[in-house]
Amino acid sequence: MALTKDRTEIMSSVAVSNSSSTTLGQCTKVDCTKFAELICEAVVQFHASASGDVRIHARASTEDTTAAWSQCVDYGADETGYFDVTCDAGNTVRKTVPLWSDPLYLKFVATNYDDTVAATVTVAYVGQEIDPT
């Protein structure tokens, strides 16, 4: 028996306009059924004149259907279902947070709280899986 870890990008360099959010369609789903542990990593490139944070929402669903995703809610170990990446104008900021792996599926939405400039967001996950072989 062995533990394996893999990093997978599920939202790759998406430009998030000022005062707006990405959609669930811009994020590949995370199938949590095989993970013992799950970590989310967000990397945000802030514009040189940026002044607002970026919030990453974790959205959970029990089914992988359009109807289920349209009714999904924020989900998180800290009971808020999101985490903030603090603005550092002109720089790239990486934030990694652990998540519970008990929902069946997860997707992520990024919200840019800057009123004037866009931010570029990449979201990835690292899942630790128990390989029985």
Secondary structure, DSSP 8 states (H G I E B T S, - for coil): -EEEEEEEEEEEEEEE-TT-B--GGGS--EEGGGEEEEEEEEEEEE-TT--S-EEEEEEEESS-SHHHHHT-EE--TTSSSEEEE---TTSEEEEEEEE---SSEEEEEEEE--SS--EEEEEEEEEEEEE--
